[in-house]
Amino acid sequence: MSEAASPSSAPIAFVGGGNMARSLIGGLIARGADPARIRVAEPVAALREALARDFGVPVFERGEDAVDGAQLWLLAVKPQVMREVCASLAALARAQAPLAISIAAGITAGQLERWLGGDAAVVRAMPNTPALLGAGITGLYANDAARPRFAQAAELLSAVGPTVRIDDEAQMDAVTAVSGSGPAYLFLLAEAMQQAGQAQGLSSEAARALVTQTLLGAATMLGASEEPAATLRARVTSPGGTTQAAVETFEAGGLRELVDRAIAAATERGRQLSAANE
């Protein structure tokens, strides 16, 4: 990517200054982006003031003021208000022909393109909350107009973790269900494990420490190993041992089927969000 197009040198406009926008802004600045080149529109005064205070970025109340003159837009608003926000930016989108990146679940590239006035270069992105720590992952889908500029979108989102290119937009709802919503599933598991440990007599502090480091260590092993999760699981499941007793209980309780239903439900909800905003 040329220096002129890199996130550290080119103006970037964020429309919406919530948690995910904060994560991306923090990641960009940590990688050397000039805060003066990151413009943020946020209608809530307290959030706007916090962004200016914490990151030293220019802030605006209106999206139109933030995006004016910027060639890279990051649309970080809720799906329910995306249509209204895009309508307010459509004239500038037609005039400036920016690359528009949306992190709204369930809103299709076609919808975004249409709401921005037609022929817009649009990338759908689905990051997840570990982006706050630079440990996220993002699925990216580009429409036809955005494909020549895909590397620009990947460069921006890589500030908070690796990216995965998705060529079939229909799979973006599954990306949302698996990774976008995924951290909550692990938090739920951690919560349940801690409660179960306490039920067996552990203190709350000991249970939390044991569960947290166990999940972190297991995730690190998954990332470091080329072997599948099933192989790693089998290695720590000795016949007749304590792990086997627990795993068999999970299996008998229908854990796999429950996870399958949960991912399917989240995927379907993404489709519903899209349909509701037509």
C-alpha positions in Angstrom: 0.0 0.0 0.0 1.3 3.5 -0.8 2.1 5.9 2.0 -0.6 8.2 0.7 -3.2 5.5 1.2 -2.0 4.0 4.4 -4.0 4.5 7.6 -1.1 6.3 9.2 -1.1 9.1 6.6 -4.5 9.4 5.0 -7.6 10.9 6.7 -9.9 8.4 8.2 -13.5 9.3 9.2 -15.3 7.3 11.9 -19.0 7.7 12.0 -19.9 6.5 15.5 -17.6 6.5 18.5 -18.7 3.5 20.5 -16.7 0.6 21.9 -15.6 -0.9 18.6 -14.7 2.5 17.1 -12.6 3.2 20.2 -10.9 -0.2 19.8 -9.9 0.6 16.2 -8.9 4.1 16.9 -6.7 2.9 19.8 -5.2 0.2 17.6 -4.4 2.6 14.8 -2.7 5.1 17.1 -0.7 2.3 18.7 0.6 1.4 15.3 1.7 5.0 14.6 -1.3 6.7 13.0 -1.4 10.4 13.5 -4.4 11.2 15.8 -5.0 14.5 13.8 -5.9 12.4 10.8 -8.6 10.4 12.6 -11.9 12.2 12.6 -14.7 10.9 14.7 -18.4 11.8 14.6 -20.4 11.0 17.7 -23.7 12.6 18.7 -23.3 11.8 22.4 -21.4 14.7 24.0 -19.8 12.6 26.8 -18.5 10.0 24.3 -17.2 12.7 22.0 -15.4 14.4 24.9 -13.9 11.1 26.0 -12.6 10.3 22.5 -10.9 13.7 22.2 -9.4 13.4 25.7 -8.2 9.8 25.4 -6.9 9.8 21.9 -6.4 13.4 20.9 -8.5 13.0 17.8 -10.7 15.7 16.2 -14.4 15.1 17.1 -17.6 16.2 15.5 -21.3 16.0 16.4 -22.4 15.4 12.8 -21.2 12.7 10.5 -21.2 15.0 7.5 -18.5 17.2 9.2 -16.3 14.2 10.0 -16.3 12.6 6.5 -16.0 15.8 4.5 -12.7 15.4 2.5 -11.9 11.8 3.8 -11.5 8.9 1.4 -11.9 6.2 4.0 -15.0 6.0 6.1 -15.7 3.6 9.0 -19.4 3.4 9.7 -19.7 2.2 13.3 -23.3 2.8 14.1 -26.1 0.4 15.1 -27.8 -1.5 12.3 -31.1 0.1 13.2 -29.9 3.6 12.4 -27.5 2.8 9.5 -30.0 3.7 6.8 -30.7 7.1 8.3 -26.9 7.8 8.8 -26.1 6.7 5.2 -28.9 9.0 3.8 -27.3 11.9 5.6 -23.9 11.1 4.0 -25.2 10.1 0.5 -24.4 13.5 -1.2 -20.9 13.4 0.1 -20.5 9.8 -0.9 -21.4 10.6 -4.5 -19.1 13.5 -4.6 -16.0 12.0 -2.9 -16.3 8.3 -3.9 -14.8 7.0 -0.6 -14.2 3.5 0.5 -17.0 2.9 3.1 -16.4 0.2 5.7 -19.4 -0.9 7.8 -19.2 -2.9 11.0 -23.0 -3.2 11.4 -24.2 -6.7 11.7 -26.8 -7.9 9.2 -26.6 -4.8 6.9 -25.7 -6.0 3.4 -23.3 -4.4 1.0 -26.2 -3.9 -1.4 -28.2 -2.0 1.2 -25.2 0.2 2.1 -24.4 0.9 -1.6 -28.0 1.9 -2.3 -28.3 4.1 0.8 -25.1 5.9 0.0 -26.5 6.9 -3.4 -25.5 4.0 -5.6 -22.1 2.7 -7.0 -20.4 3.1 -3.6 -17.3 1.1 -2.8 -18.5 -0.8 0.3 -16.7 -3.3 2.6 -18.6 -5.2 5.3 -16.5 -5.9 8.3 -17.3 -8.0 11.3 -14.7 -7.5 14.1 -15.1 -8.7 17.6 -14.6 -7.2 21.0 -11.1 -8.6 21.7 -10.1 -5.9 19.2 -10.0 -3.7 22.3 -6.8 -5.5 23.3 -5.5 -5.9 19.7 -6.5 -9.5 19.8 -9.6 -9.5 17.6 -10.3 -11.0 14.3 -12.3 -9.5 11.5 -14.2 -11.0 8.5 -14.3 -8.8 5.5 -16.5 -8.8 2.4 -16.0 -6.3 -0.5 -18.6 -5.4 -3.2 -17.4 -5.2 -6.8 -16.5 -1.5 -6.5 -14.5 -2.0 -3.4 -12.4 -5.1 -4.5 -9.6 -3.0 -6.0 -9.3 -1.3 -2.6 -9.7 -4.3 -0.4 -6.1 -4.1 0.9 -6.9 -0.6 2.3 -9.8 -2.1 4.3 -7.7 -5.0 5.5 -4.9 -2.7 6.5 -7.3 -0.6 8.6 -8.9 -3.5 10.4 -5.5 -5.3 10.9 -4.8 -2.7 13.5 -6.8 -4.8 16.0 -6.0 -8.3 14.8 -5.9 -10.6 11.8 -8.5 -10.4 9.0 -10.2 -13.1 7.0 -11.4 -12.4 3.5 -15.0 -13.6 2.7 -15.8 -14.0 -1.0 -19.5 -15.0 -0.5 -21.5 -12.3 1.3 -24.0 -14.8 2.5 -21.3 -16.2 4.8 -21.0 -12.9 6.7 -23.9 -13.8 8.9 -22.1 -17.0 9.9 -18.9 -14.9 10.6 -21.0 -12.7 12.9 -22.4 -15.8 14.7 -19.0 -17.5 15.1 -16.6 -14.7 15.8 -18.5 -11.5 16.2 -20.7 -12.9 18.9 -18.2 -15.6 19.9 -16.5 -13.9 22.8 -19.8 -13.9 24.7 -20.0 -17.7 24.4 -16.5 -18.0 26.0 -17.5 -15.5 28.7 -20.6 -17.6 29.4 -18.5 -20.7 29.6 -16.0 -19.0 32.0 -18.9 -17.8 34.2 -20.3 -21.4 34.3 -16.9 -22.9 35.1 -16.2 -20.4 37.8 -19.6 -21.1 39.5 -19.0 -24.8 39.2 -15.6 -24.5 40.8 -17.0 -22.5 43.6 -19.7 -25.2 44.1 -16.8 -27.7 44.6 -15.3 -25.5 47.3 -12.9 -23.2 45.5 -12.9 -19.5 46.5 -14.2 -17.0 44.0 -10.7 -15.6 43.5 -9.1 -19.1 42.9 -11.9 -20.2 40.6 -11.6 -17.0 38.5 -7.8 -17.3 38.2 -7.9 -21.0 37.3 -10.6 -20.6 34.7 -9.2 -17.4 33.1 -5.7 -18.8 32.7 -7.0 -22.2 31.5 -9.0 -20.6 28.8 -6.2 -18.3 27.8 -3.7 -21.1 27.7 -6.0 -23.4 25.7 -6.6 -20.6 23.2 -2.8 -20.0 22.9 -2.3 -23.7 22.2 -5.0 -23.7 19.5 -3.3 -20.7 17.9 0.2 -22.1 18.1 -0.6 -25.6 16.9 -1.3 -26.7 13.4 -3.3 -29.6 14.7 -7.1 -29.5 15.0 -9.0 -28.9 18.3 -10.2 -32.5 18.3 -6.6 -33.8 18.4 -5.6 -31.4 21.2 -8.7 -32.5 23.1 -7.9 -36.2 22.7 -4.3 -35.7 24.0 -5.6 -34.4 27.4 -8.4 -36.9 27.7 -6.8 -40.0 29.2 -9.0 -43.1 29.2 -10.8 -43.5 32.5 -9.5 -40.2 33.8 -11.0 -37.0 35.2 -11.1 -35.2 31.8 -12.9 -38.1 30.2 -15.5 -38.0 32.9 -16.2 -34.4 32.2 -16.1 -34.6 28.4 -18.5 -37.6 28.4 -20.9 -35.5 30.6 -20.7 -32.6 28.1 -21.4 -35.0 25.2 -24.2 -36.8 27.0 -25.8 -33.4 27.7 -25.8 -32.5 23.9 -23.2 -29.8 24.0 -22.4 -30.1 20.2 -26.1 -29.9 19.3 -26.6 -26.9 21.6 -23.6 -25.1 20.1 -24.9 -25.8 16.6 -28.3 -24.4 17.5 -26.8 -21.4 19.1 -24.7 -20.5 16.0 -27.6 -21.1 13.7 -29.8 -18.8 15.8 -27.2 -16.0 15.7 -26.8 -16.5 12.0 -30.5 -16.3 11.4 -30.7 -13.1 13.6 -28.2 -11.5 11.3 -30.4 -12.3 8.3 -33.4 -10.9 10.2 -31.6 -7.6 10.9 -30.9 -7.2 7.2 -34.5 -7.9 6.2 -35.8 -5.5 8.9 -33.8 -2.7 7.5 -34.8 -3.1 3.8 
